Amino acid sequence: MRLRITEHNQCDQTMYSVPVIDEETNKAAGQVIFSQYHGGSIYLFDEKYKGKFRTHAECVAFAKGVEAVLNHMISGMELRPTDSPAANPSPAANPLRSSQIAELSF
């Protein structure tokens, strides 16, 4: 995944929106909304990741951070063998038994 925020230089507009594109799939991954009075907001992947910023550089940094985390998570899933303990945790790894969980319910 490589996220790209379209540069937009329309200082005469009080508010504008630009898409965030995943360059690998060429699909929209979110959008950036900027207002002269309130700064900017970024919404990625159906608003699962969102943030507010004052400058375009802060917006790009946020998008690159989300990109890095998601790429790391995806690469970890691909590299993890199916027979690893992390892929198939054993029931003994859970210190609470189902009877104990029922007792903790409120």
Residue pairs with C-beta under 8 A, 6 or more apart in sequence:
1 22
1 24
1 25
1 29
1 67
1 70
1 71
1 74
2 22
2 23
2 24
2 67
3 20
3 21
3 22
3 23
3 29
3 44
3 63
3 64
3 66
3 67
4 20
4 21
4 22
4 23
5 18
5 20
5 32
5 42
5 56
5 59
5 60
5 63
6 18
6 19
6 20
6 21
7 18
7 56
8 16
8 18
8 34
10 16
14 35
14 36
14 37
15 33
15 34
15 35
15 36
16 33
16 34
17 31
17 32
17 33
17 34
18 31
18 32
18 34
19 28
19 30
19 31
19 32
20 28
20 29
20 30
20 31
20 32
20 42
20 44
20 63
21 27
21 28
21 29
22 28
22 29
29 44
29 45
30 42
30 43
30 44
30 45
30 49
31 42
31 43
32 40
32 41
32 42
32 43
32 59
33 40
33 41
33 42
33 43
34 40
34 41
39 52
39 53
39 54
40 52
40 53
40 54
40 56
40 59
41 50
41 51
41 52
41 53
42 49
42 50
42 51
42 52
42 53
42 59
42 62
42 63
43 49
43 50
44 50
44 63
44 66
49 66
51 59
51 62
53 59
53 62
80 86
80 87
81 87
82 88
85 93
96 104
